[in-house]
Amino acid sequence: LVGVDPVDVGWSLASSRAGLEHRAVVLGDHAAGVRAVASGGLSAGVVSGAVVGGKTVFVFPGQGSQWLGMAAGLLESSPVFAAR
């Protein structure tokens, strides 16, 4: 994928692809990983899995000052969140 902007690829993956049951991520510039995913094999730098049923979850780890007040709006607007 020489000359392809990674931001454009990310946008396309997030906004226009089908939500398929099986997923894979190839880390970095890793052509062997892409070939492995295409063939159903294994390779270093590849993470794969399948979708499982359930609800969406948001995680608020509370680490660092960058998270100060990050859930304040949710705390005020969601009684379920506030109760937990």
N, C-alpha and C positions, 0 to 999 in steps of 0.2 A: 504494500500500500504506500508506495513512495509518492510523495507530493499530496497526500491526503491529510487534511487538517484534523487532528484528534478531536477537537471541539465539535466539528461538523459530524464526525462519526458518532460521538456521544449523543448529540442532539437527535440524530436519526435513530439510534438504538432506543432512546428514551421515548420518542414521540411517534414513531411510525412502524415499528415492528409488531408482529403478532405476539400475544402473550402465550407462548408455548409452555408445555409442561416441563420439559427438560431445559436446563440452563447451564452455561459454561462461561467462565471468565479466563482469558489468557492475559497474564501479567507481563507488561513490558513489550519490547520489540522481539517477539518470540514466534517466528514463522513455524518452527517445529511444533509448537503448542497448537497453532491453528490447524496444522495438518492432523495432529492427534485428535482434536475435537471432531474434525470432519470425518475421520475414519472410525471414530468411536473408541480410540485407544487412550493411553495414559501418557503424560509427559510432565516434566518439571515445569512449574510456573502455570499450571492449569488447575482451576478449581471448578468442579462441576457438581450438579445436584438436580433434584426434582422438586417441583412445587408441592407443598403439603397444604392441606386445608386449614382453615382457621381465619382469625380476624387480624387486621392490621394492628401492630403495636408500635408505640413510640417510646424510645428509651431516653431518659434524662439522667445521665450518669452523675451529674453534679460535680464534675471535676474542673477545677480551674476558674479563674475570675471571668473568663469569657462567657461563662454560663450564668452569671449573676442575673437573676430575674427572668430567665428564659421561659419559665412555665407560668409566669404570673397571670397572663391572660387566660390560659387554660384553667388555672386554679380558680379564677373568678367566674368563668363561664360554664364549667362542667362540675356539677355536684358529685358525679361518680369519681372524677379525678381528685377532687378535694377530699372526698371521704377516704380515699386510699392513701 
